[in-house]
Amino acid sequence: MDLLNAISGFVWGPVMLTLLVGTGLFLTVGLRLMPIRRLGYGFRMLWKGRHAEAEAGDISPFQALMTALSATVGTGNIAGVATAIALGGPGAVFWMWITALVGMATKYGEAVLAVRFREVDSRGRYQGGPMYYIKNGMGEKWRWMAWLFALFGTVAAFGIGNTIQANSVANALHSNFSVPVGVSGAALAVLTALVLIGGIKSIGAVAGKLVPFMAIAYVAGALVILGLNAGEIPSALALIVDSAFTGSAATGGFAGAAVMAAIRFGVARGVFSNEAGLGTAPIAHAAAKTDNPVRQGVIGMLGTFIDTIVICSMTALVIITSGAWTLLDPATGAAYTGSALTSAAFEGGLPGTGAYVVSLGIALFAYTTLVGWSFYGERCAEYLFGVKVIPFYRVLWVLAIPLGALGNLEALWLVADIMNGLMALPNLIALIVLSPLVFRITREYFARED
């Protein structure tokens, strides 16, 4: 455990976080702020892409984004935001926003390259992602790096995308509804198996319906609380901005935090939440029915905006306006953190129902993450071993779910954490090397559009 902690601390240390944010900043400048300037255009393309188009691909552009969001919107939006505030103060939220704004360019570049360099496998299905744009975009001499990405992705999926999510669902349902963890694990396995039978088309269809519902339901609950606390919102926003540059003073149960803590935890939790730069989302976008990489790119970048700027901000504002971040947990006598902090904030805003909103949110978010990551892991395994591995991979995926629900996952968390971080390195190198291509086809596309 000490060794794993040390490796995880190095992998997710300042160098990695700087590289992730730095790559996003580099792409943002190279694209001349296009992701921010063309945000409205991205939503128009998303609306047009709700239904399957008569272009090459397996699922509609809308379903591709929902599949990517299903794997991205998860416990990080509930527990991750709360942890950032508990450790870094309200100022951490500001740095989460900055991470998301530059992360939009990263997601855009990933989706563009995924469509540009995708392939068709022996089943006639479209596949792509970092392993393909490394191999096809950077050349055969870089094939080893593509292989490493696929290996890290195959292993990481069983941790961050499977057992850990199953454990989160089982614990949430047990603590609030007294559902035995074994029952939750078995039910999750059955529900996931039914979706996986249909492959990416089934995953896309389920994600296309469930992700918008869960996101709207969670945001709606947050908006009700914020409506009741409307008078506190301006001061909360001012506190977020002020604390980002001056630090947060100790108040109530909050121990205080320096500016560096706000930056560190804001950036780290922002990256964990929206996954910009990790290389997972382009695997889903490569399956989109589109003949234009840029059009899917502007849809892909919306994932970071929706995940962090919308959903994470709702969680953060509820926590700050409620004052829960300064309170002590009566059960432990310590300051609230993680999902307990979010539950306390929602319960304070909606007595009797707020905690259930958070619990159901965790359950739904974690389930869709489990389904979305199954596709990522499967595609990585297919790259390594060919299409023959897919049935075996799906069986292993389903069998791992109840084990995750019942298990003690501390060590697995760390292994998954390490693999997740190692996935980012090949992807970020490819994004930087292939950035001139991304810049060129973006300029050409918008010159025609304008």
N, C-alpha and C positions, 0 to 999 in steps of 0.2 A: 504493500500500500504506500509506503514511504517513497519507493522508487517510482511508482505510477504518479504519485502527487508531484514529484520533482519533474518528471517528463512533461506532465500536463501543464505545470507552471511555466516551463520553458516554451513549449509549443504555442501556448496562448499568452505568452508574455508580450512585452512592449514591442518587440520586433515584428511579431505576427500582426498585432493590431495596427501598427504603423503601416505595414505593408498593405493590409486590407483597405484601410482608409486612404492611404497614399495612392493606391491604384485607382480607387474611385475618384479621387481628386484629379489625378492625371487624365483620366478619361473624360471627366466633366469639363476640364479646360480644353482638351483636344476636340471635344464635340461642341465647344463654344456655348456651354450651358443648355444645349438642346433638350436634354431630359426635363429640365425645369421649364424652359420656354414652351415646349410642346406637350405639356401634361394634358391639356384639354384635347389636343389632337389624339393622344393615346387613348383617352376615354371614348372618343368618337370611333376609333378603329375597333375598340373592344365591343362597342354597341353593334357595329356592322358585322363583327365576327361571332355573334351569339350562335348562329346556326352554321352548320357545315357548308363550306363553299366547294365549288367544283374545281378544286385545286389539289395538288398532291399532298398527301398526309393521311393520318389516321383519325384525328379528332379535330373539332372546331378550334379556332384560335381562343375563343372564350373558355372552352373546356380545358385547353392547355394551361391557361392562366389559373383556372380554378384548381387544376391538379397540382400546379406549383404552389399555390396558396394553401392547399390542403396539407401539404408537407411543411409549410413555413409557419402558418398561423397555428400556434400550439401553446404549450404551457409557458413558453417564454413571454407571451403577451400578457399573461396573468401573473405568474410567479416571478418571471425575469424582471419585469418592470418594477415590481415591488422590492425585489432584492437590490436593484440599482438605486432606488430612492433610500432604502434602509441603510445602505453602506456609503453612498455618495451624496446623499441629500437631494433636494429638489433640482439642483443644478445638473444632475446626471441626465435629467430628461432633455435638457437643451442639447447636450452632446449626443444623445440618441437621435435627436432630430437632424443634427449635422451629419451624423453617420448615415442616416437614411437618404438625405439629399444627395450626397456623393455616391451612395450605394445604388441609386437609381441608374446612374451611368454604367456602373458595373453590371447590373442585371441586364441593361440594354445591350451592352457589348456581348454578354454571354448568350443571350437569345439570338442576336444577329449571327454570331459565329456558329451556333448550334444548327440553325436552318441552312446556312451557307455550306456547311461541310457534312451534313447528315448523309446517311446511307440507307439502303433498303436491304433487310436481311433475307434469309432463304424462305421465310414465311410471307414475304411481301410487306412486312411492317417497317415503318420508318424508325430509325434509331439515330441518336446523336448525343452530343454533350461534349465535355472537355476531352474525353479520350479520343473522340473522332476529329475535333478540330485541332488537337495536338498532332495526331497522326497525319491527317489530310492537309492541314494548313501549314504545319511546320516541317513536315517531311519525315521520311522513314527513319532518319537518324535519331529522331525524338520519340520513336515508338515505345521505348522503355519507360518514358515519363507518362505516356498514356496508359501503359500497363499498370504502373504504380497507382495512378489515380483510380483506376477500376478496382484494384485490389483494396485500397483504403476504403473506397465506397462500398464494396461488398461487405466488408467487416463492420464498418461504422453503421450500416443500415440496421443490423441486428441489435445494436445498442441504442443509439439515439432515436432510431425510427421504429423500433419494435418493442423490446422488453421494457425499456424505460417508459414508453408511452402506455403500455398495458398496465404497468405498475401505478402510474399516475391515475388512470381511470379507476382501477380497482380500489385504490386508497380513497379517492374522492367519493365514490359510491358507498364505500364501507363506513366512512366517518360521518356522512350526512344522511344516508338512507339505510344503514345497517345491512347492506347487501354483502354476503360473504365474498371474500376476494376470489375464491375458487370458482364461484358461480359467475362472477364478472369476467374472469379469464376465459372460461369455457364459452360464454356468450360472445365475447369479442372474437374468439377464434372462429366460431361458426359464421358470424357476420362478415368477417374479413374473408373467409374462404369463399363465401357466396359471391363476393365482389371480384376476387382474383380469378375466378373461373372464366370470366369474360375478358380478362386482360385489360389493356389500356382503354379500350372503348367503354368497358364497364366502369373502370375507375374514373374516366372522364365524365361519364354520365352521372355517377353518384356524386362526384366532387362538384359538378355543375349545379346540382340541386342543394346539397348539404352545406357547402361552404358559404354561399350567399345567405342562407337561412341562419346559420350559427353566428356569422359575423354581424348580421343585422340585428338579431335577437340580443346579442351581448352588448352591442353599441347602443341599442334602444334602452336597455336597462341602465347603462351608464348615463345616457342623456336624461332619463327621468331624474336620477339623483342630481345631476348637474343643473337641471331645471329648478330643483328644490333649493340648490345651493348657488343659484345664479349670481348672487351678490358677492360670492367669494372667488369667482373665476378671475376677474381682473387682477386681484391681489395675488392669486396663485400663479398666474402667468408672469407677473412682475417678479415674484419670488424665484421662479425657475430661471429667468434670465439673469437676475442679480446674483443668485447663488452660483451660476455657472462661472462667474468671473471673480467672485469674492469669497466663495466657500459658504458653508452653512453653519451657523452658530448652534451650540448645544441648546436644546429646548425640550422640556418634558422628558420623555424616554429616549429621545434621539441624542446620541453622543456627540454630534457635530462632525463635520467633514471638511477637509481642505479642498482647494480647487482641483488638485491633482487627483483626489479620490473621485470627484465628480466626473472628470474627464475619463479616468480609467474605467469606472463601472458603467458610465453612460455609453462609451464606445463599445466595451466588451458585450454588454447586454443588448445593445443595438445590433451588433453583428450576429449574435446568437439568435436574435429574434427574426431578422429578415434574411439571414443567410446569404447576403450579397457577397460574392467572391468565393464562396465555398464550392461552387460548381454543380450544385444539385438541380436548381431550377431549369437550366438549359436542357437537361435530359428530358423534361416534360415538353418544353417549347419545341424541341426537334420533331415531335410527333404532330404538330399543328398542321392543318390543311391550309397551306399558304405557299405561294411561289415567290414571295418577297421577304427576304430576311429583315429588312428595316421595318416593315409593317408589323411583323411579330415582335421585333425588338421594342417598339414603342408600347406594345401591349404588355410585354414582359416586365418592363420597368415599373408598371403600375403595381406589381406585387409588393415591391418595397414601400411604395407610398401608402398602400392600403394597410399593410402589416404594421408599419411603425408610426407613420404620421397620423393615421386614423385610429386603429385599434389600440396601439400602445398608448397613444395620447389620451384616449378615453380612460383607460385604467389609471394612468398617472394623475389626471385631473381629479378623478374621484378620490384617490388616496390623499392628495394634497388638500383639496377643499374640505374633506371630512376631518382632517387633522389626525387621522389614525396613525400616521407615520411618527407622531410624537408621543403616542400612548404606550402603556405597558400592557403586555398580555397577562391577565389576571391568573391564568393557569400556570404560567412559568415565572412571572415576575420580571421577565426580560422584554425588551422592545420587540414589537411585531416584525416579522420579515417574511419573505416569500409569499406563498399563496395565503398564509394566515393573515398577513397584512391586508391583502386585497379583500379577503372575506370579511375582515373587521370593518373595512371602509364601506363595502357594499351593504353590510348588515346595518351599519350606522345610518346609511342613507335610506335603506328600505328595510326597516325592522321586520323580522319574521320571514322575509323572502330573499333578502340580499345575499345571504350565504348560499342559498340554493342556486341562485343565478350563477354565482362563481363556480360552484361544484359542477353544475350541468355544463357550464362553459368549459371547464377543464376536461370533462368527460368527452364532450363533442370535439373539442380542439385536438385532444390527444388521439381520439379514434381516427379522425381524418388525417392526422400526421402519420399514423400507423399505415393507413391505406396508401397515402402518397409516397411514403418512403419505400413501400414494397416494390413500387415501379422503379424507383431509382436503383435499389439494390439489385433487382432482377436484370436491369439493363447493364449494370456494371459486371454482374456475373456472366451475362451473355457475351460481353466483349471478351472476357477471359477464356470461356470454355465453349462458346457456341450455343445455338438454340436448344441443343439437347439437354442443357442444364436446367431449363426453365421449369419443367414439371417438378423436379427434385427441389429446386429452390423454393417454389411455392409451398410445397409440403413442409419443408423445414421452417419457412416463415410462419405458417399457421401453428406448428407445434411449439414454436418459441414463445408464442403469446401467453398461454397459461403459465408457463415457467416464469415469465417476466412478472406476471400478476402476483405470483406467490413468493418470488425470490427476494433476497437481500442484494440490492444492485449497486452497492457502493463501489466495488471494484469495477463492475461493468460500466458504470457511469464514467469512470476515469479512462478506461480503455476506449470507449466510444468517443469521449472528449478528445483524446489524442488522435484517433483515426480521423475524426471530423476536421481537426486542424490540419493534419497532414494532407487531406484532400485539397485544401486551398492552395498549397504551394505550386503544384503543377498547373493548376487553373490560372493563378495570377501571373505566372511566367508566360503562359500562352496568351493571356489577354494583353499583356504589354508588348510581346513580340508581334502579335497580329493586329495591334491597334491602328497602324497606318491603313490597313484594309478596311477596318470598321469606319474610320474617319472618311475614307474616300467614298465608299458606297453610300454613306449617310449624306454626304454633300451632294452626290449625284441624284439621290432619291428626292431630296427636298428641293433641289433646283428644278426638277420636273414638276413636283407638286406645286411649287410657288409660281 
